[in-house]
Amino acid sequence: MNSYHIPVLLNEVISYLNIHPGHWYVDANLGGGGHTEGILDKEGKVIGIDIDSEAINEVGQKHNLNIKTFDSHLEAYSPDLILYQDNFSNLESIISNISNRLISNSFDNKHYTKSPSSKNIIRINGVLFDLGVSTHQLEKASRGFSFNKNAPLDMRMNQLSEQTTAMDLINGLNQGELIELFFKLGEEHFAKMIARKIIEFRKIKAIETTDELANIILSVRPRSHIDRTHPATRVFQALRIAVNDELHSLKSALPQAFSLLSPGGRLVVISFHSLEDRIVKNFFIQEENMKRAKVLTEKPEEPTEEEIKQNPRSRSGKLRVLEKIS
Ligand SMILES: C[S@@+](CC[C@H](N)C(=O)[O-])C[C@H]1O[C@@H](n2cnc3c(N)ncnc32)[C@H](O)[C@@H]1O
């Protein structure tokens, strides 16, 4: 098993991507490369994107790729696997940059199409988003994502170039802003009480660690035996989404991914909470209403009980698929 991250809904993803051997697919959330491996196994070619250099290094090393730094981000090239470190909200420019490099190195001359601006860009047959954080990011204490690992509150997916950390937000926002953050991005019912406690704590000292924050939340809402998740889950989720501006990135990436797809190509998205899922669902309905696409998943696919037993982190995964018509 992959200890970096166990891929969620792997068989479903590979089946929906409908891999054509030798054609290009984008894995916009490379992580430990579990889904990428599945595409490569079916002889598809993969452009793997991740904002986190640790994911690029992990998969690059596994495939013995020569990882290079360009303008403070990582890239690696081979005939069937390309890795690129960036935010997927820059998808069009990522694919355009990669296309230019491939053309100038005459790496692959068969699979190009014209972009709207008439430039040659790689023809993409499918794009996968597997949103959120990897097990590696949660488990590595120093990343400061988890209430189970005591560490400085960080939560940046891109530690190289992102400046604002969870510690900055939790100590810098006023009470009203904290309530709004926890309520909007965490759907946390105890937002007001937790925000009040945070302000009280800050009068004594700054909140610096995941343990300090988790204990403040537990003082408002102790864990009960009927809780399926830790009481700090929603606040930590809200902070992570805000630090990494996750919802804006998703909103901006979906139309770019769709416009890059060849006709018949598929957009496959796994989301892990209702805020993401709503964005995906609405985008899919919009494209279907415009008669540009067909939704292939009337209801989202979810992990089976067997998968959840083997990989409890998969439990909130929802997979939706859109096929481009023209
Ligand atoms: C759930 S994991 C992906 C796991 C992967 N599919 C696998 O099978 O190993 C999500 C990954 O997406 C990355 N990520 C999250 N937001 C991103 C963004 N806006 N742009 C690029 N990568 C992002 C995270 O750094 C993390 O490595």
The ligand as an ORCA input file, in Angstrom:
! r2SCAN-3c Opt
* xyz 0 1
  C      -6.170     14.146     -1.933
  S      -4.524     14.499     -2.397
  C      -4.359     13.696     -3.959
  C      -4.003     12.260     -3.857
  C      -3.683     11.580     -5.158
  N      -4.788     11.572     -6.061
  C      -3.178     10.183     -4.909
  O      -3.812      9.229     -5.398
  O      -2.156     10.028     -4.240
  C      -4.638     16.166     -2.873
  C      -3.363     16.767     -3.411
  O      -3.731     17.939     -4.137
  C      -2.818     18.955     -3.865
  N      -3.531     20.215     -4.078
  C      -4.512     20.738     -3.304
  N      -4.936     21.906     -3.816
  C      -4.229     22.111     -4.952
  C      -4.224     23.151     -5.926
  N      -5.034     24.212     -5.837
  N      -3.370     23.033     -6.976
  C      -2.552     21.956     -7.078
  N      -2.492     20.958     -6.165
  C      -3.337     21.035     -5.124
  C      -2.369     18.730     -2.449
  O      -1.081     19.282     -2.244
  C      -2.364     17.192     -2.357
  O      -1.103     16.661     -2.630
*
